[in-house]
Amino acid sequence: MTIRTVARGDTLELRYALRPRGGEDIVSNFDDAAPETITLGDGTLAPTLEEWLVDLVPGERHVFLLEPWQAFGLSQPELVQTLRKADLPDDMEFAVDTLVEFSMPNGQTLAGRILEIGDDTVKVDFNHPLADLSIEFEVEVERILAAAEPTAGTSHAGHA
């Protein structure tokens, strides 16, 4: 009998922690009563982190030491933007070094960290808060709940 390992598209019960290398946990659910349920590819975890879960065996605990390019990437200068206060919602409160969620025209939201507040403008960094950091990604897949569905186009039956 072969042990089933994690595959793309699987739904998992997962415990994990993220921390800067050698630092304090930024996020962890190891002490929570129940593991988090996620589906690989649904956007809950960054795609770069999901890649480390593929082929893991449930019940094993791993710590991956990731360089910035393997985790959340390097800061991109074009993602630091100066926005006019007049273009932002009137009820939005600004404080330096806080994360603020901005609504995009397409309905999605984007988080940015406020760097500076001027009289008429706000300078916001839209890079991931963990960009440029070497990360420890500690993970234990408790269970695989659902098998990955075959992707369209993998079956060759009936194609002329």
C-alpha positions in Angstrom: 0.0 0.0 0.0 1.4 3.4 -1.0 1.0 6.3 1.3 -0.8 9.2 -0.4 1.1 12.4 -0.5 -0.1 16.0 -1.0 -0.9 16.9 -4.6 -1.9 20.2 -6.2 -5.7 20.9 -5.8 -5.9 18.8 -2.6 -7.9 20.0 0.4 -5.9 19.7 3.6 -6.1 20.0 7.3 -3.0 21.9 8.1 -1.0 23.4 10.9 1.6 25.9 10.1 3.7 28.8 11.3 5.5 31.6 9.5 8.3 33.5 11.1 11.3 35.5 10.0 14.3 33.2 10.2 15.3 33.0 13.9 12.4 35.3 14.9 9.0 35.2 16.5 6.0 33.7 14.9 4.1 36.1 12.6 1.3 33.6 12.2 0.8 30.2 13.7 -2.1 27.8 14.2 -0.2 25.1 16.1 -1.9 26.1 19.4 -5.4 26.4 17.9 -8.0 23.8 18.8 -8.4 22.7 15.2 -6.2 22.8 12.1 -6.9 25.2 9.3 -8.6 23.6 6.2 -7.2 24.9 2.9 -7.4 23.9 -0.7 -4.1 24.2 -2.6 -4.6 26.8 -5.3 -7.5 28.7 -3.6 -5.3 31.6 -2.6 -5.2 31.0 1.1 -1.5 30.4 1.1 0.9 32.1 -1.3 1.6 29.8 -4.3 5.3 29.8 -3.4 4.4 28.3 0.0 2.0 25.8 -1.5 4.8 24.4 -3.6 6.6 23.2 -0.4 3.5 21.2 0.6 3.3 19.1 -2.6 4.5 15.5 -2.0 4.5 15.8 1.9 3.3 12.9 3.9 0.4 13.6 6.4 1.5 13.4 10.0 5.1 14.6 9.4 6.3 18.0 10.7 8.7 20.0 8.5 10.5 23.3 8.8 11.5 24.8 5.5 14.2 27.6 5.6 13.2 29.8 2.7 15.2 32.6 1.0 13.1 35.7 0.1 12.8 34.6 -3.5 11.4 31.2 -2.4 8.8 32.8 0.0 7.3 36.3 -0.6 9.8 37.7 -3.1 11.9 40.8 -3.1 10.4 44.3 -2.7 9.6 45.9 -6.0 10.1 49.7 -6.0 7.1 50.2 -8.3 4.8 48.8 -5.6 5.6 51.8 -3.4 3.1 54.4 -4.5 2.1 57.9 -3.4 -1.7 58.3 -3.4 -3.7 61.5 -3.2 -5.8 61.7 -0.1 -8.6 63.1 -2.2 -8.7 59.8 -4.1 -9.2 57.7 -1.0 -12.3 57.0 1.1 -13.2 59.9 3.5 -13.5 57.5 6.4 -10.0 55.9 5.9 -7.7 56.4 8.9 -4.0 56.7 8.3 -1.1 55.9 10.7 2.5 55.3 9.7 3.5 51.6 9.7 -0.1 50.3 9.7 -1.6 48.0 7.2 -4.6 49.4 5.3 -6.8 47.5 2.9 -7.7 49.3 -0.3 -10.6 48.3 -2.6 -9.6 47.9 -6.2 -11.9 48.8 -9.1 -12.3 45.1 -9.9 -13.7 44.5 -6.4 -10.6 42.8 -5.0 -8.7 44.3 -2.0 -5.1 45.0 -1.7 -3.2 45.6 1.5 -0.6 48.3 1.8 1.6 49.5 4.6 1.6 53.2 5.2 5.1 54.7 5.0 4.5 58.4 5.1 1.6 60.8 5.6 1.8 64.2 3.9 -0.7 67.1 3.8 -2.3 65.9 0.6 -0.7 62.5 0.0 -0.1 59.1 1.6 2.9 57.0 0.6 2.0 53.3 0.6 4.0 50.1 0.2 2.0 47.4 -1.6 4.8 44.9 -1.4 4.0 41.8 0.8 4.8 42.6 4.4 7.3 39.6 4.4 9.0 40.6 1.2 12.8 40.6 1.5 12.8 38.3 4.5 14.3 34.9 4.9 11.4 32.8 6.3 10.9 29.7 8.4 7.8 27.9 7.2 6.9 25.2 9.7 4.2 22.9 8.6 2.3 19.7 9.4 -0.3 18.3 7.1 -2.7 16.5 9.4 -5.0 15.0 6.8 -5.8 15.1 3.1 -9.5 15.5 2.9 -10.1 15.5 -0.9 -8.2 14.2 -3.8 -7.1 16.5 -6.5 -9.5 16.5 -9.5 -7.8 15.7 -12.8 -7.3 18.8 -14.8 -9.2 19.3 -18.1 -7.3 18.0 -21.1 -5.5 15.2 -19.3 -7.8 12.6 -20.7 -7.1 11.5 -24.3 -10.3 9.4 -24.7 -12.6 10.5 -27.4 -10.3 13.1 -29.0 -10.2 12.8 -32.8 
